[in-house]
């Protein structure tokens, strides 16, 4: 069960659709993997444990009653870079200044994930305010590369990339201004994409360079 997140998001989605696993089983396996492995990686700043389990139980009940339309993301745990606003979940941008900041609103992408039945499992570590390319400038400590703990994972989306690479989650969201998704994805051996500017709303993203910032996915394939 602890190896579930070494599968792709597509494979996990199929397992949930076919009722081979429940969302709660997947979330609990993900939380176990984070607890067992992230102390050496430091890819998470915040783990959304209680709420994630509650959301998974709700989704499983709705699917059992056929009261929800299954989507690709239904029941899937997703890690969000910690410069993406999440209502009632701490959002720090890896800075001491925002150490205890809890947003009163969700970003556009957070809303889309929740509407699609995705589960925000936690917030990923990054270079402070996304200003860096090695993930060594976070107030919460540097992130390690899962392939070699003596090396950097790249940045600034080092936490989301490292977590996917290590199999803690199957997918995550990062932000990219000048390479901050693509470079850590490359260094961690996973896939990352910076969408065309304007394709995805930046609403709720803590800005670095507003004319270049974009939110995009990091996944196993």
N, C-alpha and C positions, 0 to 999 in steps of 0.2 A: 504493500500500500504506500510505503514511503517513496517508491519510485514512480508514482503516478505523474509527477511533474517533469519527468524526463521524457514524457510523451509530448507531442505537439498539441497546441490548443485545439486543432481540428480533431485529433484523435480523442482528446478528452471530451469534446463536445459530442462526438458520436457515442461515446460510452454513456454519457448522461442521457442523451436522446433515447438510447436503447434500454435504459434503466439497468445497465450493467453495474453502474455505480450511482450513488446519490451525490448531490451537491455537498451535503454535510460530510460525507466520507471524504470527498476531495478536499474540502476546506480543512478538516481535521488533519488529514495527511500533510497538507501544506503547512499548517501551523506546527506540526511535529517536526517537519523538515527544517523550518526556520529556527525553531528552538534548538535543534540538534547541531545545526551547521553554521548559522549566521554569526556566531560569536567570533569566528575566525575571519569572516569576510567583512562584516560591518556594512552590509548592503542595505539594511533597513534602518530608518530613524524611528519610525512608529509602526507597531504591529496592531492592527485593528481586530483583535481577537474576539471579544465578546460579540460585537456587532456583526462580524463575519459569520459566526456560527448561527446567530439569530436569523440573518438574511438567508443562509443556506437552508435552514429548516423551513422557512416560509416558502422558498422556491420549491422545495421537495413536496410540500403539502399542496401547493398550487398545481404542480405537474401531476401529482397523483389524482387530483380532482379534475384534471383537464381544464383548469380555469385560467391558464396562462398560455400565451402563444410562444412556443419554444423558438429562440433565436440562436445564432451561432455562439453568443456569449453567455447564454443562460446557465447560471450555476458555476461559472468559471472564475476562480480567484485571479485578480489583476493587481499588480503593483504600480502605483503612480509615483513618479518623481515628486519630491517634496517641495517643488515650486508650483504645483498644480493645486488650486484651491479645492478643498473638500469640507463641506459643511459638517461641523461638529467633530471633525478629525483634525488634530494638530497639523499645521502647515508651517514649516520653519524656514524653508529655503536654505537649510543647513547653516543658519546664522544664529548667534547668541541673541541678537536683537529681537528675533521672532521665536525664541525658544518656547514660549508658552502661548503663541498666537493660535487661536481656534477660529477659523473663518465662519461667518454667519451665512455663507452662500457656497454653492457648488460651481465649479467651472463648467463651461459648455461640455467638455469631454467627460467630466465626471457624471453630469446629468445623462449623457448618452449611454454611458456604461450601465448606470443604474436602470435606465429605461429598458435596456436590452437584457436585463437580468444578470449582468455581471456583478461581481462582488469585489469591492475595494478591500484587499487583504492587508494593505499597509502603504506606507510612504517611503520611497527610496532615497538613499543618501546621494549627495551630489557635491560638487564644488560650491562653496558659499555663493549664493545668488547666481549660480550657474557660471561663475567667472573662473574658469580653469579648464585644463584639458588632461588632468591626471587623477582627479578626485582625492587630492591631498590637502585641500584647503577647507574642508568641512569643519565646522565647530564641533561636530559630533564624532570626529576622528576620520582617518583615511579609510578608503575602501581597498580591499585586496583583490587581486586577480585570481579567480578560482583555479586557473591552470598552474599558477606559480605564485604563492603567497608573498614572495619577495618582490613581485612586480606590480605595477599599477594596472588598473582596469581600463584606463582612459577616462575621459570626462567631457562635459561635466555630468553626463548621465551614467556615471560609473556604477551606482547602486542598482538601478534597473537592469543594466547590462550584466553585471556580475550575478545578480539573483537568477536571471534566466539561464545564464551559462552554467551555474551550479545546480540547476534543477530545483531551485526553491519555488519558483513559479514558472508557468509555461509561457507567459507573455507579460509585458509591462508597457508603460507609456513614459517617454522621455520628452525633452525639449531640445531643439537644435537651432543654434544661432549661426555658428560657423563650423559645425562638425560635431556637436555635442551628443548626437545620437549615433551618427555613422562611425565616428572614431572609436568610442568604447565598444560598440558592437563588433567592430573589426578586431580590437585587441582581446575581446573575450570570446571570439569565435562563434558569434550568433549573428542574426540578421537584424538590421536597423534601417529605417527609412525616414528621410525628411520629406514630407509631402510638399507639393507645390504651394508657394506662399498664398494664403487666402483660402485654400481648400478646406482647412479645419480652423474653426474659430479659436482665437487666442483668449477669449473671454475667461477670466479667472486664472490666467497664467501670470505669475510674478515676473515682470518684464526684465529683460537684459538689454536687448536691442530690438525695439518694437517693429522696426522695418525689416527685420530678418528672422525674428523668433518664429518657430513653428513647433507644434506638438506632433509627435509621431510614434509609431510602434517599434518595440523590440521583441523579437520572438525567436523560437528555435529554428524556424525555417522561413 
